[in-house]
Amino acid sequence: MNSGDVIPGGSPIHPIMHELSQEAIRITMEINNAYHKHDEIIALRSELNGT
């Protein structure tokens, strides 16, 4: 997915990309809609970035 190639809708990779984007939305909403201590923010950002 890091290749920069276009992923057409209906390809086998498309559902995976959709799942990953939904997970990113979930994590972002968790960060933005609740109070978190500094270490929790770092952990959530790490989860979001995959690091």
WOSULGI-V724184 format. One line per field, one symbol per residue. psi: psi as a letter, one per 30 degrees, with the letter a starting at -180 (. if undefined). burial: I if it has 24 or more other ideal C-beta (glycine too) atoms within 12 Angstrom, else O. A space follows every 10 residues. Layout:
psi: ???
burial: ???
This chain:
psi: fgfflkjkkf lffeeeeeee eeeeeeeeee efglkkleee eeeeeeeefg .
burial: OOOOOOOOOO OOOOOOOOOO OOOOOOIOOO OOOOOOOOOO OOOIOOOOOO O
